[in-house]
Amino acid sequence: MFTLTIHKDQYYPSHNAVDFIHHYKEDIALFGEMGFKCYRMSISWARIFPNGDDKSPNEYGLLFYENVFKECKKYGIEPMVTLCHYDIPWSIVTKYGGFSNRKTIDLFHDYAMTVIRRFHKLVKYWITFNEINFGIIPGGAYISQGITPPNLEQLTEPVSLSDIHAAGI
């Protein structure tokens, strides 16, 4: 379901997830114990540029990922990093219309260059977009590219992805 606001009576499984930000050291230690040699992960664009078009990056977010990559190296694990994994900062979606607006491409470029310059000594393998072809399936343009229904500001109730697809998104 798609909503503009968080509904207190609604359960959102993704809001709890695995709490990696607080458990990454123990998680990566377990990966090492299991013999993992590669760890595919994503950097959250919004953790680096909370509004997407901020003038400077969030140093706390950059430091978090730097620590994650160093922890991987400690266990001989090579990080493989996805730059955009269905997590365009919400303000880019509402302000620019996601990747339907060329401004978003410029913002993505700034974000990508920021993290690649910062982590190029810690990360060898980069993936630009997770499942880029996802944009052609029902609701995929919203999920993967931040392209929303034309009446976005008028939505007051949750909308299903099939309804978004029916609207041509």
C-alpha positions, 0 to 999 in steps of 0.5 A: 500500500502507498500512503502519504503519511504514516497511519498509527493503526497500520503495521509497516514491517519495513519500519522494524526490519533487522535493525542493521544500523545497531547490529552490523558488527555482530551481523558481519561477524556472523557472515565471517564465521559462515565464510562469506567472501562477498556481501551485497548491500545498499547505501540509503540515498536518504541516509546520505542526503536526507532531502535528496537535494541537500547542499552537503552530505550527512556525515553521520550517514557516511561514517556509518557506511565507512564503518560497515565497509571496514568491518567487512574488510576485517573479516575478509568480506568484499562489499558489493554496493547498490546505490539505489535500491527502491529508496529515493528520498521522499522529498525528491518524489514530491518535489521533482516527481522522481526519475520522471524529472531530469533534476533527479538524474543530477541529484542521483549523480551528486549522490553517487559521486559523493559515495564513490569518492568517499568509499572507493578504497573500501568498495570495488564493486558498485551496482547503480540500480537494483532491478532497473527493469522493475519499473515496467511491472505493475506499480514498479515505476513508483517503487523503483523510480519514484514516479507517483500518481498524478493526483499525489497531493490529493490522496487521503487514503492508502492506494494499492500498487495495482491502482497505481499501475492502473493510473499508468504509473 
